[in-house]
Amino acid sequence: MSRGLTGGSQGSGGGNRSDFFKGQYMNEIEKPERLPAYILAQRQSLPMSCKAIFSTKRINAFYDHYEGQVVVGFSGGKDSRVVLDLVRKLHPDVRGVFSDTGLEYPEIRAFVKTFEDIDWIKPVKTFKQVISEFGVPILSKQIARALEDLQNPTEKNKNIRNLYLTGKTRDGRNAPRFKLAKKYYLLIDAPFRISAKCCAYLKEKPLEQYAATNKVQFITGLMAADSERRRGVYLQNGGCVTFGKKGNLWALGIWTEADVWEYIKKTACSYCCIYDKGEARTGCIFCGFGLMFETESENRFTRLKKLHPKLYDYCMEELGMKVVLEWVWRCMKKSEK
């Protein structure tokens, strides 16, 4: 990496800001505690060059703490691509790990194959098996978890179901952020099951098994800006680093999507061509998470139909997503009335 991105001598005042980083960074290592929201906001407002300094400090400390027994979770997407670049410019020996779920764009798989020292791992269950056994992932993890419990009422989940429907805990406290929006009630009676377990079986469990078998800790490209949930995790953990038997580093914790593209442009870092074909994100191609931010006429599945019609047909017919989408769009239209 060039001196301008990671050194303390750039003209934008990076040296002074890196002194601020050092103080906050040491606190996070020695005594992790919940981080005030204003500190995250302050860090996110900094120039990308300063954020690169921030990231390299954490990468080096994480690498040293675990004596080099670290790997990069490499999905082939732009965020993990930047992380791989940052890490290998500091420690060229670090391996990457790619979870070959069978749900990646062909362009992503081809891109990952261009890199050396990447371990490919496979889940024990296929996507088809997971959705057949548990249900389909739609809208968001929180919404899918709520709908899964509401579709499968038991005495054991009575309190959590009440929380989803009323926004009140069993002791009467208000917890509105857990309340399921009424527009999604229609999906409780959908002719298909809904679940958020897909990520656990296709990504989390295989990666955890890899980490346990190889005694390594993961460096990832997760960002607090990704979602409210991740922002909450970042603040709760006191920053982007967690240490212990299961350490984890969000190397881009304070970055934004704009920072990632700025880094790619300024460093001429390679990236997958799928972005140039209209995709902003490169997650699992059959996943329904985030559909509420798209429209019936323009969404990941309409774009998939244009890019890879055979995969689209398989998704709609063999996996049954045609019916699922019909119900999702019905909910969206109902909320507009």
Secondary structure by P-SEA (a helix, b strand, c coil): ccccccccccccaaaaaaaaaaaaaaaaaaccccccaaaaaaaaaccaaaaaaaaaaaaaaaaaaacccbbbbccccaaaaaaaaaaaaacccbbbbbbccccccaaaaaaaaacccbbbbbbcccaaaaaaabbbbcccaaaaaaaaaaacccccaaaaaaaaaccccccccccccccccccccccccccccccccccccccaaaaaaaaaaabbbbbbcccccccaaaaaaaaaacccccccccccccccccccaaaaaaaaaaacbbbbcccccccccccccccccccccccccccaaaaaaaccaaaaaaaaccccaaaaaaaaaaaaaaaac
